[in-house]
């Protein structure tokens, strides 16, 4: 089938089908299988979030100040006293950015195949 042009709705539909047909033969043809890579990504993400949650609880319980925080004032206004970013926040941010980059690059390289 030659590549159609899009001068009518029918031609646009044919072009869409033409492009979609390229994704029908990218993988081995089989009736049923387990996609182990997708399962590994799913459970890897769950495991990474669980690990970060456990590390955050440990860090929070061992380093936080007991009692009420002091109030910080600046130029007569009261504001919340905040410390620097914790290791939990930096680790969570790194993990989420890593997964986002992997998904974006995967979609750019392979297309969005669902």
C-alpha positions, -999 to +999 in steps of 0.1 A: +000+000+000+014+034-010+014+062+015-019+081+010-023+119+011-048+137+033-070+156+010-103+141+023-115+125+056-113+091+040-077+097+029-068+109+064-083+077+078-063+057+053-031+076+063-038+069+100-043+032+093-011+032+072+009+046+101-008+023+126+001-007+104+038-001+111+033-009+147+016-043+141+048-061+133+073-046+157+073-076+180+071-113+177+036-125+168+023-146+196-011-153+211-002-147+248+029-138+267+041-121+299+058-088+293+085-092+319+101-058+312+068-040+319+064-060+351+099-052+362+093-015+356+060-017+376+074-036+406+107-017+404+088+016+408+067+002+437+099-011+454+117+022+449+088+042+464+085+017+493+123+020+500+121+058+498+092+058+522+110+036+547+141+058+545+120+090+550+103+075+581+138+066+595+152+100+587+122+119+600+121+099+633+159+104+639+166+140+629+135+161+635+134+185+664+112+175+693+085+199+704+073+231+688+094+248+661+106+283+668+089+311+648+110+330+623+102+367+619+114+389+591+106+426+588+078+423+612+060+394+594+059+360+609+069+331+585+074+294+589+109+284+598+121+259+572+153+240+570+172+228+539+159+200+517+161+166+534+178+136+520+144+120+516+132+149+493+164+148+472+162+110+469+125+110+460+131+138+434+160+118+419+139+086+416+109+104+401+131+123+376+149+091+366+116+073+359+102+103+340+133+105+318+132+067+312+095+069+301+100+100+280+131+086+262+113+052+258+083+069+242+105+090+219+125+060+208+097+034+205+066+055+201+037+053+225+027+017+221+001+005+246 
